[in-house]
């Protein structure tokens, strides 16, 4: 199966930590964050990987190469200018070919979520255009409303205080999704951001589903969460392991 890992951002919220390296290459206990992401993808059967690049791309390409030493096949898509999460997916569509569904994974999310189970759920919903991983977190930067069938009936990005009062849901977007390839038809040249330009619009007319997080997940968007992720890996609260070189 195929996966897109979004790695082109600058990671400015991490300050000096990402001054000289791409955010996905931040070392977690001495090993790049991206190694843990790719390892979990591989564990769940996602072997063919596309990675978008922008800032200091050589650091990623020199470390992972074509992926063969790790038992993966990796292709890279360099962006002269940042295209945003939706624009990056559109830019990598040639990699996808005719694959019926694929994984999209933000490059700053550390998780040991079982993607195989998530993919099975997605396939059990033949009308699903996408299945989004969600978790519960009050006062986050999105609100996802779901019904008893796990269908998404509302999606608000960057909610106002009034919208937070209006919608009684603590579910939020987790930065990982399974897409049906038909979603590519809805990512036009004006689409930049997946949540704002795609999810907020498509749920009204198409079937998007939510899969609830079952294990550890952390977005590395602050020095505090970065160090917390290191601790989670050290203590085993996050079961992810880095890639191993095949000998």
Secondary structure, 3 states (H helix, E strand, C coil): CEEEEECCCCCHHHHHHHCCCCHHHCEECCEEHHHHHHHHHHHCCCCEEEEEECCCHHHHHHHHCCCHHHCCEEEEEECCCCCHHHHHHHHCHHHHCCCCEEEEEECCEEECCCHHHHHHHHHCCCCEEEEEEEEECCCCCEEEEECCCCEEEEEEECCCHHHHHHCCCCEEEEEEEEEEHHHHHHCCCCCCCHHHHHHHHHCCCCEEEEEECCCCEEECCCHHHHHHHHHHHHHCCCCCCCCCCCC
